[in-house]
Amino acid sequence: MFIFTHATQCGWYSKFLEPVVLEINSGPIGITLDIGTGPGTLPLMLKQVHPTISIIGIDPDPQMIRLAKKQDKKQQIQWLQQTLQTYAPSKIERPRNIVFCSMLYLLTEKEIEKQIRQALHILHKEGQILVLSPKGDFRIWKAFIYVWQYPFSWKNYTYFFWKFFVSFRGRFWTRKKYLLKIADKFNLTYDSKIVFQRQAILEILKPSNQ
Ligand SMILES: C[S@@+](CC[C@H](N)C(=O)[O-])C[C@H]1O[C@@H](n2cnc3c(N)ncnc32)[C@H](O)[C@@H]1O
C-alpha cells in the first residue's frame, strides 16, 4: 500500500498519467469522472492545469478516499467512496470524460465489460471513455535507463516495483485487446495511443453517433 502511495507522489507517475491530462485538455471541458481514483493523483493534476474543471473521483476503498481528501488541501474535488455501479448522475451532470487509470487491466473480462456498459449508461452523449493501462514489458532492466529521465526523488524506487508488478498483467491486457472487442460489441469508435515511452497504452472509446 505505502509503495503505491509513494509511487503516486513521484514525477515518473505524473509522466505516466500525463497523456490522459493532455487528452482531456484537447477536447471540450465538462465533468470528468475518475473511476478507481486511488489517492486522487489524476484529479489533482487536472485541477492544477484547469482550475475551473469539475472533477469527481470515486473509489470503493475508504483508505484511498481518505488519502485523496487529505491531498486535496483546497477541497476542490468531489471524492466519493463507491463504485461506478452505484453512481447515478442526473442528466445535466453526465460526465464528458470517464477515466479508468491503471484499473480496468486488473479486472476479469466480464467485469471489464460490466464497467464499460455502466460507463456508457451515464456518459454525456458527446463524451468519451479514456482507459490508461501499463503495456507490460519483461525487459525490466530498461527501468535502470528510464529512471534517470524522470524528476529525481528517493521514492523513484517505486518505478522498479511498478515495472516488475505490471509486466505480466500489462502484457496480457495489450495482447487480449479487450476494449477493441467491446467497442465492436457496443458499436463504439476505438482509438489507441502508445504513451509513456512505450510503457503504457491509452485507449479511447466514443459512441459512434458523435
Ligand atoms: C492501481 S490503483 C489506480 C489508482 C489511480 N487510478 C491511479 O492511476 O493512480 C486501482 C484502484 O482501483 C480501485 N478499484 C478496484 N476495484 C474497483 C471498482 N470495481 N470500481 C472502482 N474502483 C475500483 C482500487 O481501490 C484502487 O484504488
Ligand as a Chemical Component Dictionary entry (heavy atoms), coordinates in Angstrom:
data_LIG
# 
_chem_comp.id                   LIG 
_chem_comp.type                 NON-POLYMER 
_chem_comp.pdbx_formal_charge   0 
_chem_comp.three_letter_code    LIG 
# 
loop_
_chem_comp_atom.comp_id 
_chem_comp_atom.atom_id 
_chem_comp_atom.alt_atom_id 
_chem_comp_atom.type_symbol 
_chem_comp_atom.charge 
_chem_comp_atom.model_Cartn_x 
_chem_comp_atom.model_Cartn_y 
_chem_comp_atom.model_Cartn_z 
_chem_comp_atom.pdbx_ordinal 
LIG C1  C1  C 0  -3.847  0.618  -9.188  1  
LIG S1  S1  S 1  -4.975  1.669  -8.387  2  
LIG C2  C2  C 0  -5.014  3.026  -9.545  3  
LIG C3  C3  C 0  -5.345  4.330  -8.896  4  
LIG C4  C4  C 0  -5.406  5.538  -9.804  5  
LIG N1  N1  N 0  -6.395  5.388  -10.858 6  
LIG C5  C5  C 0  -4.056  5.854  -10.385 7  
LIG O1  O1  O 0  -3.816  5.603  -11.547 8  
LIG O2  O2  O -1 -3.221  6.369  -9.631  9  
LIG C6  C6  C 0  -6.539  0.883  -8.682  10 
LIG C7  C7  C 0  -7.669  1.497  -7.871  11 
LIG O3  O3  O 0  -8.909  0.956  -8.343  12 
LIG C8  C8  C 0  -9.771  0.785  -7.238  13 
LIG N2  N2  N 0  -10.791 -0.203 -7.606  14 
LIG C9  C9  C 0  -10.708 -1.543 -7.568  15 
LIG N3  N3  N 0  -11.874 -2.098 -7.996  16 
LIG C10 C10 C 0  -12.697 -1.079 -8.316  17 
LIG C11 C11 C 0  -14.031 -0.990 -8.813  18 
LIG N4  N4  N 0  -14.760 -2.063 -9.083  19 
LIG N5  N5  N 0  -14.557 0.240  -9.034  20 
LIG C12 C12 C 0  -13.847 1.358  -8.785  21 
LIG N6  N6  N 0  -12.573 1.324  -8.311  22 
LIG C13 C13 C 0  -12.009 0.138  -8.068  23 
LIG C14 C14 C 0  -8.859  0.360  -6.098  24 
LIG O4  O4  O 0  -9.436  0.629  -4.836  25 
LIG C15 C15 C 0  -7.615  1.213  -6.380  26 
LIG O5  O5  O 0  -7.644  2.422  -5.674  27 
# 
loop_
_chem_comp_bond.comp_id 
_chem_comp_bond.atom_id_1 
_chem_comp_bond.atom_id_2 
_chem_comp_bond.value_order 
_chem_comp_bond.pdbx_ordinal 
LIG C1  S1  SING 1  
LIG S1  C2  SING 2  
LIG S1  C6  SING 3  
LIG C2  C3  SING 4  
LIG C3  C4  SING 5  
LIG C4  N1  SING 6  
LIG C4  C5  SING 7  
LIG C5  O1  DOUB 8  
LIG C5  O2  SING 9  
LIG C6  C7  SING 10 
LIG C7  O3  SING 11 
LIG C7  C15 SING 12 
LIG O3  C8  SING 13 
LIG C8  N2  SING 14 
LIG C8  C14 SING 15 
LIG N2  C9  SING 16 
LIG N2  C13 SING 17 
LIG C9  N3  DOUB 18 
LIG N3  C10 SING 19 
LIG C10 C11 SING 20 
LIG C10 C13 DOUB 21 
LIG C11 N4  SING 22 
LIG C11 N5  DOUB 23 
LIG N5  C12 SING 24 
LIG C12 N6  DOUB 25 
LIG N6  C13 SING 26 
LIG C14 O4  SING 27 
LIG C14 C15 SING 28 
LIG C15 O5  SING 29 
# 
